[in-house]
Amino acid sequence: MGTPPPIASLRTREFRAGLYASVVVPREYVVRVGLSAHANPASDDDYVWQDQRLLRAHEPNDICIADEWPSLNRGEPRHTFIKIKYWSPDVFYLMGDVNDDPPGWEELKAQISNWWRCPTDPLESYVVINDQLSGRGHWEIRARILYPDEFAEHPEQR
């Protein structure tokens, strides 16, 4: 119940000089997105983690892969893998009393229209470091990032 759909690879697109990917999910999730330039990232330390955010149900949720897409054409390292850590929206209750919420969480909490909780979600195992969810996600998905110039190499991703 509530499991995010699997992703084998994530197709990117150019938009306003940056590079983005879109993820569509069946329910709302709180996520952290990590990007890695390693050929085969082995641990969370191999990723650069973005701030947590909310993915909306049944609509494209854009994820920034690179701020400046043209710079990637000059031989700079590309992100090769994306890792998404998912939590059900009730993860906000980890923060305890509403008055103790870290900055920015109230705004996210107000955006959630469908509060739900996975009955197997071990909320006590999650930690918050510097106002960001950390540690293992309830669900985690890792996928290869495909760039616009790689689509011809992977026609099944069209």
C-alpha positions, 0 to 999 in steps of 0.5 A: 500500500502506498508504494511509489512506482519503480523507475529503471531510468529517468529521462531528462529534458532541457528547460530554461537552460537547466536540465530537469526530470519529471516524476509522477506518483500515485499519492503525495510523498515527502521526498529527498532527492540525491544526485550522484556523478559516480559510475556506481554509487555505493552509499548515500555519501556518494550523492549530493542531497537536495532539500526535502520536498513534497511530490504531488499526486498524479502530476509531473513533479519536476526535479532539477538535475543540473542548473546549467545544461550547456555546461555539461556539454563542455566535459564537466561531470554529469550526474549519472544516478538519482536516488529518491527517498520517499516517506508518507506525509505523516512523517511531519509528525516526527517533528513533535509539537507543531510549535517546534517544527523546523523552518519551512515545514509549516508551508509544506504541511499546509500543501498536503491535501491527502494525509496518509500513513503507511501502516508499516512505516517505522517513524521512530527510525527516521532522524532529522538533521539540520531541518532535513530528513536523514537516514533511510527512507521508508521506500528508496528508488535508485535510477540511471539518469538519461540525458537528451543526447543519450535517448538515441542509445536507449530507444525503449525510453522514448 
